[in-house]
C-alpha cells in the first residue's frame, strides 16, 4: 500500500461558488461605477479565492500595507505599477490620472485586500476611481470591513455586491480530504476536524496533514481515517481555539 | 540571431502548408542523412504536442504552437506577483500547474535573478510587472534536445561504421574475385 499524501488542491466550495456569482453579477453592470465588499474572519479562504480568480482573469490585485495608511501617494503609485506603469509619476494626481486613463481604456476588476488598513481618504479615492473609470473595485477584508464601508453612505450606495466568507462546513472537509489525499472521511471524523478548527481552512489542512501522517505510520488505507485518528490528529495539532486552562 | 533547428522546421512547415518529412528537408536545404533523421525525430515531437497534425500517412500540416503553456505561465506569474512569495504547492493549487512545471518555471526565474529560494518558499526579488520571457528554454525541452542530439550522433556513428564495413566488404569481394 502506497503512502498517502495531501496534494495541493483548490476546493470549489460554497464560498468559491458564491464568489464566482458575485463576480458575474459585477461584470453584468459593466460601465457603471461599482464596488463589492467581501468580508469574513481570517482563515476562511478569501485571499486565496481572490488570488485563484485573479490568476485566471485579467485583473489587478493589490494588498494594502500598513505604512500606506497616511500616504495616498503610495497607494496611487502601487496601483499604477500594478496596471503596468513601470515608473509611475511622482505626483499623486498625475499618478491617479495615469490610473484613470488606463482603467477607462480597460475597465478590469481591481481587488484591494485589507483596505481597512488605509485611511478614509483612500476610500474616497477608490470611490472616485470607480466612478470615473467604470472599473469594478472589490474590497476584501475581515469583519470590520462591512461596517467600515457601510458607514460611508456614498460608498455603500455604490456597493453593488457583498458577500461573507463562511467557515468550512463538514461537507467541505470531506470533499477536501477526498480531493487532496483520496481519503474517504466518515461524517463523524469530518465533524471532529470541523469543530476543532472552527471552520478555519488552515487549521483543517494542518490537522488533516497530521492525520495523514498517523495513517501512514499505521499502514495507510484511504478509508482508515476513523474518528479516533481524527481526535488524535486534532489533539496533536495546534488548536484553532485557545485551550489554555482559564 | 541564429535560428534553432525547431524554428527552421516551423518556418518551413508554415510556408509549405501540407508537407512530408522530405519536403521539409528540401525546403530547409538539408544535405545530410543525419539532418534528415533529426527532422523525423522533431516531427514526432511536434505531433506529440499537437503542433503538427498527420493528415495522411507521411503527410502533415502545421497546427500552430500551443498557447496553453503560455497561459499557464501567465497564471503562475499573476499568483507570484500577488503573493510576492510562493511555494510550488501554491502554484499547483492556485494556477493549476503541475508540480514539475511549477519547479521548472521557478528555477528558470531564479536563473534570471527574479526570485530567490528560502526553504520551500520562492520570493520575488525584483518585479518587472510584465511577465518575463523565458530566455532559456524549459529544462524538459533542453533534456529532449540533448537526447535528440545524442541519438543523432549515435545514428551518424552507426552510419559511418556501416559505410566503412560496406567499403571493407567491397574490397574483400574484389580481392576474392
Interface residues (C-beta under 8 A of the other chain):
Chain A: X7 X8 X9 X10 X48 X51 X52 X54 X55 X56 X61 X63 X81 X82 X84 X85 X86
Chain B: X75 X76 X78 X79 X81 X82 X83 X89 X90 X92 X93 X94 X95 X96 X127 X128 X129 X130
